[in-house]
């Protein structure tokens, strides 16, 4: 199973002297179909220095996420 990511947040900001700061947060279904993966990427690029990249990944059982949504979500009207 190859799921496409849902991009929750993406920002690219130009800093001084052509440097870039990029941030992205995405959500996808794991290969096993039973977990959700939340990934956070941060990248700094400076034409005068080596770039820096950092990534953090969080894995949550899909069933736990759905239970949390049911327990903590607001009920829609008419449902």
C-alpha positions as CSV (number, residue, x, y, z in Angstrom):
1,X,0.0,0.0,0.0
2,X,1.5,3.3,-1.0
3,X,-0.5,6.2,0.4
4,X,-0.1,9.8,-0.6
5,X,0.7,12.3,2.2
6,X,-1.8,14.9,3.3
7,X,0.2,18.1,3.7
8,X,-1.1,19.9,6.8
9,X,1.3,22.8,6.8
10,X,4.0,24.0,4.4
11,X,6.0,27.2,4.6
12,X,9.0,28.5,2.7
13,X,10.5,31.7,4.0
14,X,13.3,33.7,2.4
15,X,15.8,35.0,4.9
16,X,18.7,37.4,4.5
17,X,21.2,37.0,1.6
18,X,19.3,34.2,-0.2
19,X,19.0,31.8,2.7
20,X,15.8,29.8,2.9
21,X,13.9,28.2,5.8
22,X,11.4,25.5,4.9
23,X,8.9,23.7,7.2
24,X,6.4,21.0,6.4
25,X,4.1,18.8,8.4
26,X,2.4,15.9,6.7
27,X,0.1,13.0,7.6
28,X,0.0,9.6,5.9
29,X,-1.3,6.1,6.4
30,X,1.5,3.6,7.2
31,X,2.3,0.7,4.9
32,X,0.5,-1.7,7.3
33,X,-2.8,0.3,7.1
34,X,-3.1,0.2,10.9
35,X,-1.0,3.3,11.8
36,X,-1.0,7.0,11.0
37,X,2.4,8.7,10.5
38,X,2.9,12.3,11.3
39,X,6.1,13.8,9.9
40,X,7.7,17.2,10.6
41,X,10.5,18.4,8.3
42,X,12.6,21.5,8.8
43,X,15.3,22.6,6.4
44,X,17.6,25.6,6.3
45,X,19.5,26.4,3.1
46,X,22.2,29.0,2.9
47,X,24.2,29.4,-0.4
48,X,27.3,30.2,1.6
49,X,27.1,27.2,4.0
50,X,26.1,23.6,4.1
51,X,22.4,23.1,4.5
52,X,20.8,21.6,7.6
53,X,17.8,19.3,7.6
54,X,15.9,17.8,10.5
55,X,12.9,15.3,10.5
56,X,10.8,13.9,13.3
57,X,8.3,11.1,12.7
58,X,5.4,10.1,15.0
59,X,3.6,6.8,14.6
60,X,0.1,6.3,16.2
61,X,-2.3,3.4,15.9
62,X,-5.2,4.4,13.7
63,X,-7.7,2.8,16.1
64,X,-6.3,4.9,19.0
65,X,-6.6,8.1,16.9
66,X,-10.2,7.3,16.0
67,X,-11.1,6.6,19.6
68,X,-9.5,9.9,20.6
69,X,-11.5,11.8,17.9
70,X,-14.7,10.2,19.2
71,X,-14.0,11.0,22.8
72,X,-12.7,14.6,22.2
73,X,-14.4,15.8,19.0
74,X,-17.4,17.9,18.8
75,X,-20.6,16.3,17.5
76,X,-21.9,17.8,14.2
77,X,-25.5,19.1,14.1
78,X,-28.1,16.8,12.7
79,X,-26.0,13.7,13.1
